[in-house]
Amino acid sequence: MTGGPKRGHALSDRAFRRYLAGFGASLVGDQIWFVSLAWAASQLESSGQTALVLAAGSIPRAVLLLVGGAAADRFGALTVALRSQIGRILLMGAGAGFVLALGVDELWPLLVVAVLFGVLDAAHMPAAAALPPQLLAPGDLPAGQGFVQTLERGALVAGAPLGGLVVAFGGLPTAMVVNVVLFLLAWLMLRSLRRVTDGPTSLSERTGDESIRASLTGGLRYAAMDRALLSTLIVVTVLNLGLAGPLNVGLVLLSDERGWGAATYSLVLSAYALGAISGALTVAFQKRVQRPALNALLWIMLGGSALGLVPFAPTFPLAALAVALAGFAFGPGSALLVGLIQARTDRHYLGRVMALVNFSALGLTPIAYVLFGQGVAVSTLEVTFTVSAALVVLAAAMALFVGPLRRARLTTD
């Protein structure tokens, strides 16, 4: 146990670099798993079974995220991250042995593994997200988030093709064995943080044997009492809702409408990812921002405006440029807001608050898909894109009028 995070640029902290190494290995393993699971599910008898397997992994994760955050606060973020990582190693190892011995011709083995992985993800995600505030000074958290989000988007860009190669080479069991190695590396990197974290973020010293329900209620009450924190969470939620539909449904429909094809569609997504990586890196290597929320909200308004231009671009290069500009603006906007959330949150509530952030990004995604699809059904693709972008811009603009958020700083000194 140390006296707290040291001041200095995020990347100069050796412990934070180890955290990034472990986090990156885990992210790549996640992408390999999602690709290999989707491939194995596609070999089943019907498309309905395929959808059921994929939902079996995502639904438990979304439902249990807040419980995972409460566990991180009760038992310590690092403890939960390590134990969930061990669970993932054991699950991948046992799964590989089962598949090699018996194959995956039936539905139930995939369902079991998918559900268990989703449960472990629900514990691991908020715990891992709660670790940077224990490693970095508050002023360095936006820069830290810049690196974290760069890894997240980089894993999406590189992890999916890598997963495809692994599956093509050896199928699902090989992908599971590769993940055992990646998750073991992640565990080793996280385990090395035991000497530098500030110990468990347990509430036991305050609340004794508090129930999970009471813990969840306490976390929600804590977030609601801080106007700046609550406003930031609302903006992050609207941002995720406003982005999920256009990026994952809208671009598919736009590509089909214009006859771009799957290859061109993938290029558009890559343009967004590369733009977001570049934008996040501007925060990662930036000196401390005095008014992170103000800067973030302006970036988000720019990103929303660029997103609204996408369906009106007359050519593919212009559409890709608009998508890349949106990604570039949302990169620093998201990194600054999440960094501010981490800096403002009492460490005893970090797991639950970060679970709320994760839930806004993952748990509400199906709702965003449905709303966007219904919007296109009752109007047009252009109108639905515009409405989604306008909601993002409006949420950021309204947040500018929240004084505590607009004036919020990362440190009090």
C-alpha positions as CSV (number, residue, x, y, z in Angstrom):
1,M,0.0,0.0,0.0
2,T,1.3,3.4,-1.0
3,G,0.5,7.0,0.0
4,G,-1.6,7.4,-3.1
5,P,-1.2,8.0,-6.8
6,K,1.8,10.0,-7.8
7,R,1.6,13.1,-9.9
8,G,3.0,13.1,-13.4
9,H,1.8,12.1,-16.9
10,A,-0.2,8.9,-17.0
11,L,2.1,7.0,-19.2
12,S,5.1,7.7,-17.0
13,D,3.5,5.6,-14.2
14,R,4.9,2.1,-14.3
15,A,1.9,0.5,-12.6
16,F,-0.5,2.2,-15.0
17,R,1.6,0.8,-17.9
18,R,1.2,-2.7,-16.5
19,Y,-2.5,-2.1,-16.1
20,L,-2.7,-1.1,-19.8
21,A,-0.8,-4.2,-20.8
22,G,-3.2,-6.5,-18.9
23,F,-6.2,-4.5,-20.0
24,G,-5.1,-4.7,-23.6
25,A,-4.5,-8.5,-23.5
26,S,-7.9,-9.0,-21.9
27,L,-9.6,-6.8,-24.6
28,V,-8.0,-8.8,-27.5
29,G,-9.1,-12.0,-25.8
30,D,-12.7,-10.7,-25.6
31,Q,-12.8,-9.9,-29.3
32,I,-11.3,-13.3,-30.2
33,W,-14.0,-14.9,-28.0
34,F,-16.9,-12.9,-29.6
35,V,-15.7,-13.8,-33.1
36,S,-15.2,-17.5,-32.3
37,L,-18.5,-17.8,-30.5
38,A,-20.4,-16.1,-33.4
39,W,-18.7,-18.5,-35.8
40,A,-19.5,-21.6,-33.7
41,A,-23.1,-20.4,-33.3
42,S,-23.4,-19.9,-37.0
43,Q,-22.7,-23.7,-37.5
44,L,-25.9,-24.7,-35.6
45,E,-29.1,-25.8,-37.3
46,S,-30.9,-22.5,-37.5
47,S,-30.4,-18.8,-37.3
48,G,-32.7,-18.7,-34.3
49,Q,-30.2,-20.9,-32.4
50,T,-27.4,-18.6,-33.5
51,A,-29.2,-15.5,-32.1
52,L,-30.0,-17.4,-28.9
53,V,-26.3,-18.2,-28.3
54,L,-25.2,-14.6,-28.9
55,A,-28.0,-13.2,-26.7
56,A,-27.0,-15.7,-24.0
57,G,-23.7,-14.0,-23.6
58,S,-24.9,-10.4,-23.7
59,I,-28.0,-10.5,-21.6
60,P,-26.4,-11.8,-18.3
61,R,-23.6,-9.2,-18.7
62,A,-26.0,-6.3,-19.1
63,V,-28.3,-7.5,-16.3
64,L,-25.5,-8.2,-13.8
65,L,-23.2,-5.2,-14.5
66,L,-24.5,-3.2,-11.5
67,V,-24.1,-6.2,-9.2
68,G,-20.6,-6.5,-10.5
69,G,-19.9,-2.9,-9.6
70,A,-21.3,-3.4,-6.1
71,A,-19.0,-6.5,-5.7
72,A,-16.0,-4.4,-6.7
73,D,-16.8,-1.8,-4.1
74,R,-17.4,-4.4,-1.4
75,F,-14.5,-6.7,-2.0
76,G,-12.0,-4.4,-3.8
77,A,-11.8,-3.7,-7.5
78,L,-8.4,-5.5,-7.9
79,T,-9.6,-8.6,-6.0
80,V,-12.8,-8.9,-8.2
81,A,-10.8,-8.2,-11.4
82,L,-8.3,-10.9,-10.5
83,R,-10.8,-13.5,-9.5
84,S,-13.0,-12.9,-12.5
85,Q,-9.9,-13.2,-14.7
86,I,-9.1,-16.5,-13.1
87,G,-12.7,-17.6,-13.8
88,R,-12.3,-16.7,-17.5
89,I,-9.0,-18.7,-17.7
90,L,-10.7,-21.7,-16.2
91,L,-13.8,-21.4,-18.4
92,M,-11.7,-21.1,-21.6
93,G,-9.5,-24.0,-20.6
94,A,-12.5,-26.3,-19.6
95,G,-14.4,-25.2,-22.7
96,A,-11.5,-26.0,-25.0
97,G,-11.1,-29.5,-23.5
98,F,-14.9,-30.1,-23.8
99,V,-15.0,-29.0,-27.4
100,L,-12.0,-31.1,-28.4
101,A,-13.5,-34.2,-26.7
102,L,-17.1,-33.9,-27.7
103,G,-17.4,-31.2,-30.3
104,V,-20.1,-28.5,-30.5
105,D,-22.8,-30.1,-32.6
106,E,-25.5,-29.3,-29.9
107,L,-26.8,-26.0,-28.7
108,W,-26.5,-26.4,-24.9
109,P,-22.6,-26.4,-24.6
110,L,-22.4,-23.0,-26.3
111,L,-25.2,-21.6,-24.3
112,V,-23.5,-22.7,-21.0
113,V,-20.2,-21.2,-21.9
114,A,-21.7,-18.0,-23.3
115,V,-23.8,-17.4,-20.2
116,L,-20.9,-18.1,-17.8
117,F,-18.6,-15.8,-19.8
118,G,-21.3,-13.0,-19.7
119,V,-21.5,-13.4,-15.9
120,L,-17.8,-13.2,-15.5
121,D,-17.7,-10.1,-17.8
122,A,-20.3,-8.4,-15.6
123,A,-17.9,-8.7,-12.7
124,H,-14.7,-7.9,-14.5
125,M,-15.7,-4.8,-16.5
126,P,-16.6,-2.4,-13.7
127,A,-13.8,-3.8,-11.5
128,A,-11.2,-3.2,-14.2
129,A,-12.6,0.3,-14.9
130,A,-12.4,1.2,-11.3
131,L,-8.6,0.6,-11.1
132,P,-7.1,3.7,-12.8
133,P,-8.1,6.1,-10.0
134,Q,-6.0,4.0,-7.7
135,L,-3.0,4.3,-9.9
136,L,-3.1,7.9,-11.2
137,A,-3.5,11.3,-9.7
138,P,-7.0,12.9,-10.4
139,G,-5.5,15.3,-12.9
140,D,-4.0,12.5,-15.0
141,L,-7.3,10.5,-15.3
142,P,-8.5,12.0,-18.6
143,A,-5.1,11.2,-20.1
144,G,-5.4,7.7,-18.7
145,Q,-8.8,7.3,-20.2
146,G,-7.3,8.5,-23.5
147,F,-5.0,5.5,-23.4
148,V,-7.7,3.1,-22.2
149,Q,-10.1,4.1,-25.0
150,T,-7.4,3.9,-27.5
151,L,-6.9,0.3,-26.4
152,E,-10.6,-0.4,-26.6
153,R,-11.0,0.9,-30.1
154,G,-7.7,-0.7,-31.2
155,A,-8.9,-4.0,-29.9
156,L,-12.0,-3.7,-32.0
157,V,-10.0,-2.9,-35.1
158,A,-7.3,-5.6,-34.6
159,G,-9.0,-8.2,-32.4
160,A,-11.8,-9.1,-34.8
161,P,-9.6,-9.9,-37.8
162,L,-7.2,-11.8,-35.4
163,G,-10.1,-13.8,-34.1
164,G,-11.1,-14.6,-37.6
165,L,-7.6,-15.9,-38.4
166,V,-7.5,-18.0,-35.2
167,V,-10.9,-19.5,-35.9
168,A,-10.0,-20.2,-39.5
169,F,-6.8,-21.9,-38.4
170,G,-8.1,-24.1,-35.6
171,G,-11.7,-23.4,-34.9
172,L,-13.3,-22.7,-31.5
173,P,-11.0,-24.9,-29.3
174,T,-7.9,-23.1,-30.7
175,A,-9.5,-19.7,-30.0
176,M,-10.2,-20.8,-26.4
177,V,-6.6,-21.9,-25.9
178,V,-5.3,-18.6,-27.3
179,N,-7.6,-16.9,-24.8
180,V,-6.2,-18.9,-21.9
181,V,-2.8,-17.5,-22.7
182,L,-4.1,-13.9,-23.2
183,F,-6.2,-14.0,-20.0
184,L,-3.3,-15.5,-18.1
185,L,-1.1,-12.6,-19.2
186,A,-3.8,-10.2,-18.2
187,W,-4.0,-11.8,-14.8
188,L,-0.2,-11.6,-14.3
189,M,-0.2,-7.9,-15.2
190,L,-3.1,-7.1,-12.8
191,R,-1.6,-9.3,-10.0
192,S,1.5,-7.1,-10.2
193,L,-0.6,-4.1,-9.0
194,R,-1.2,-5.5,-5.5
195,R,1.7,-3.5,-4.1
196,V,0.6,-0.1,-5.6
197,T,-3.2,0.0,-5.3
198,D,-4.7,1.5,-2.2
199,G,-6.3,-1.7,-1.1
200,P,-9.9,-2.8,-1.2
201,T,-12.6,-0.2,-1.8
202,S,-14.8,-2.2,0.6
203,L,-17.7,-0.5,2.3
204,S,-17.7,-3.1,5.1
205,E,-16.1,-0.7,7.5
206,R,-19.0,1.7,7.0
207,T,-22.0,-0.5,6.5
208,G,-21.2,-3.9,7.9
209,D,-23.2,-6.7,6.1
210,E,-25.0,-4.4,3.7
211,S,-27.1,-6.3,1.2
212,I,-26.5,-6.2,-2.5
213,R,-29.8,-4.4,-3.0
214,A,-28.9,-1.8,-0.4
215,S,-25.5,-1.4,-2.0
216,L,-27.0,-0.8,-5.4
217,T,-29.5,1.7,-4.0
218,G,-26.7,3.5,-2.2
219,G,-24.7,3.8,-5.4
220,L,-27.6,5.2,-7.4
221,R,-28.3,7.7,-4.5
222,Y,-24.7,8.7,-4.5
223,A,-24.6,9.4,-8.2
224,A,-27.9,11.4,-8.0
225,M,-26.7,13.6,-5.2
226,D,-23.8,15.1,-7.2
227,R,-25.3,17.4,-9.9
228,A,-22.0,17.4,-11.9
229,L,-21.6,13.7,-11.7
230,L,-25.3,13.0,-12.5
231,S,-25.2,15.4,-15.5
232,T,-22.0,13.7,-16.8
233,L,-23.6,10.2,-16.5
234,I,-26.7,11.5,-18.4
235,V,-24.6,12.9,-21.2
236,V,-22.5,9.7,-21.4
237,T,-25.7,7.7,-21.6
238,V,-27.3,9.9,-24.3
239,L,-24.0,9.8,-26.2
240,N,-24.0,6.0,-26.2
241,L,-27.7,5.8,-27.1
242,G,-27.3,8.3,-29.8
243,L,-24.2,6.6,-31.3
244,A,-25.2,3.0,-31.1
245,G,-28.1,3.2,-33.6
246,P,-26.4,5.2,-36.3
247,L,-23.1,3.4,-36.2
248,N,-24.4,-0.2,-35.9
249,V,-27.7,0.0,-37.7
250,G,-27.7,3.2,-39.7
251,L,-24.4,2.6,-41.5
252,V,-25.5,-0.8,-42.5
253,L,-28.7,0.6,-44.0
254,L,-26.9,3.4,-45.7
255,S,-24.4,1.0,-47.2
256,D,-27.3,-1.2,-48.5
257,E,-29.2,1.8,-49.8
258,R,-26.2,3.1,-51.8
259,G,-24.9,-0.3,-52.9
260,W,-21.6,0.1,-51.2
261,G,-21.2,-3.6,-50.2
262,A,-19.8,-5.2,-47.1
263,A,-16.2,-4.2,-47.8
264,T,-17.0,-0.5,-48.1
265,Y,-19.1,-0.7,-45.0
266,S,-16.2,-2.1,-43.1
267,L,-14.1,0.8,-44.3
268,V,-16.6,3.3,-43.0
269,L,-16.5,1.6,-39.6
270,S,-12.7,1.6,-39.7
271,A,-12.8,5.4,-40.5
272,Y,-14.8,5.9,-37.3
273,A,-12.5,3.7,-35.2
274,L,-9.3,5.4,-36.5
275,G,-10.9,8.8,-35.9
276,A,-11.8,7.9,-32.4
277,I,-8.3,6.5,-31.7
278,S,-6.7,9.7,-33.0
279,G,-9.0,11.8,-30.9
280,A,-8.5,9.8,-27.7
281,L,-4.7,10.1,-28.2
282,T,-4.9,13.9,-28.3
283,V,-6.2,13.6,-24.7
284,A,-3.7,10.9,-23.8
285,F,-0.7,13.1,-24.6
286,Q,-2.3,16.4,-23.5
287,K,-1.4,18.3,-20.4
288,R,-4.0,18.5,-17.7
289,V,-7.2,20.1,-18.8
290,Q,-8.5,22.7,-16.3
291,R,-12.2,22.5,-17.4
292,P,-12.6,18.9,-18.7
293,A,-16.4,18.9,-18.9
294,L,-16.6,22.2,-20.8
295,N,-14.0,20.9,-23.3
296,A,-15.7,17.5,-23.5
297,L,-19.2,19.0,-24.2
298,L,-17.8,21.2,-27.0
299,W,-16.1,18.1,-28.6
300,I,-19.4,16.1,-28.3
301,M,-21.4,18.9,-30.0
302,L,-18.9,18.9,-32.8
303,G,-19.1,15.1,-33.1
304,G,-22.9,15.1,-33.1
305,S,-23.0,17.7,-35.8
306,A,-20.6,15.6,-38.0
307,L,-22.6,12.5,-37.4
308,G,-25.8,14.2,-38.7
309,L,-24.0,15.0,-42.0
310,V,-23.2,11.4,-42.8
311,P,-26.4,10.4,-44.7
312,F,-26.3,13.6,-46.6
313,A,-22.8,13.1,-48.0
314,P,-23.2,12.5,-51.7
315,T,-20.2,10.2,-52.1
316,F,-18.5,7.5,-50.1
317,P,-15.3,9.4,-49.4
318,L,-17.3,12.4,-48.0
319,A,-19.4,10.0,-45.8
320,A,-16.3,8.3,-44.5
321,L,-14.8,11.8,-43.8
322,A,-17.8,12.8,-41.8
323,V,-17.8,9.5,-39.9
324,A,-14.0,9.9,-39.1
325,L,-14.6,13.5,-37.9
326,A,-17.4,12.3,-35.6
327,G,-15.0,9.7,-34.2
328,F,-12.2,12.2,-33.8
329,A,-14.5,14.5,-31.8
330,F,-16.2,11.8,-29.7
331,G,-12.8,10.3,-28.8
332,P,-11.6,13.2,-26.5
333,G,-15.2,14.0,-25.5
334,S,-15.7,10.6,-24.1
335,A,-12.2,10.3,-22.5
336,L,-12.6,13.7,-20.7
337,L,-16.0,12.8,-19.4
338,V,-15.1,9.4,-18.1
339,G,-11.9,10.8,-16.6
340,L,-13.9,13.4,-14.8
341,I,-16.3,10.8,-13.5
342,Q,-13.4,8.8,-12.1
343,A,-11.8,11.8,-10.6
344,R,-15.1,13.0,-8.9
345,T,-16.2,9.7,-7.6
346,D,-15.4,8.6,-4.0
347,R,-13.3,5.5,-4.2
348,H,-15.9,3.6,-2.1
349,Y,-18.4,4.0,-5.0
350,L,-16.1,3.7,-8.0
351,G,-17.2,0.2,-8.9
352,R,-20.9,1.0,-8.9
353,V,-20.5,4.3,-10.8
354,M,-18.3,2.7,-13.4
355,A,-20.9,-0.1,-13.7
356,L,-23.4,2.7,-14.6
357,V,-21.0,3.9,-17.3
358,N,-20.6,0.4,-18.7
359,F,-24.3,-0.2,-18.5
360,S,-25.0,2.9,-20.5
361,A,-22.6,1.7,-23.2
362,L,-23.7,-2.0,-23.3
363,G,-27.0,-2.6,-21.5
364,L,-29.0,0.0,-23.4
365,T,-27.5,-0.9,-26.9
366,P,-30.4,-3.2,-27.9
367,I,-32.9,-0.4,-27.0
368,A,-30.9,2.0,-29.2
369,Y,-31.0,-0.5,-32.1
370,V,-34.8,-0.9,-31.8
371,L,-35.5,2.8,-31.6
372,F,-33.3,3.6,-34.6
373,G,-34.9,0.8,-36.6
374,Q,-38.4,2.1,-35.7
375,G,-37.4,5.6,-36.6
376,V,-36.3,4.5,-40.1
377,A,-39.6,2.5,-40.4
378,V,-41.8,5.5,-39.7
379,S,-39.7,8.2,-41.4
380,T,-36.5,8.0,-43.4
381,L,-32.9,7.1,-42.8
382,E,-31.8,10.7,-43.1
383,V,-34.4,11.9,-40.6
384,T,-33.5,9.2,-38.1
385,F,-29.8,10.0,-38.4
386,T,-30.5,13.7,-37.9
387,V,-32.7,13.1,-34.8
388,S,-30.1,10.8,-33.2
389,A,-27.3,13.4,-33.9
390,A,-29.6,16.2,-32.6
391,L,-30.2,14.4,-29.3
392,V,-26.5,14.1,-28.8
393,V,-25.9,17.8,-29.5
394,L,-28.9,18.8,-27.4
395,A,-27.8,16.8,-24.4
396,A,-24.3,18.3,-24.5
397,A,-25.7,21.8,-25.0
398,M,-28.1,21.5,-22.1
399,A,-25.3,20.2,-19.9
400,L,-23.4,23.4,-20.5
401,F,-26.0,25.2,-18.4
402,V,-25.3,23.0,-15.4
403,G,-23.0,25.2,-13.5
404,P,-21.3,22.6,-11.3
405,L,-20.5,20.5,-14.3
406,R,-19.3,23.4,-16.5
407,R,-17.0,24.6,-13.8
408,A,-15.9,21.1,-12.6
409,R,-12.2,20.5,-12.2
410,L,-10.2,17.3,-11.8
411,T,-8.4,18.5,-8.6
412,T,-9.2,20.8,-5.8
413,D,-5.7,22.3,-5.5
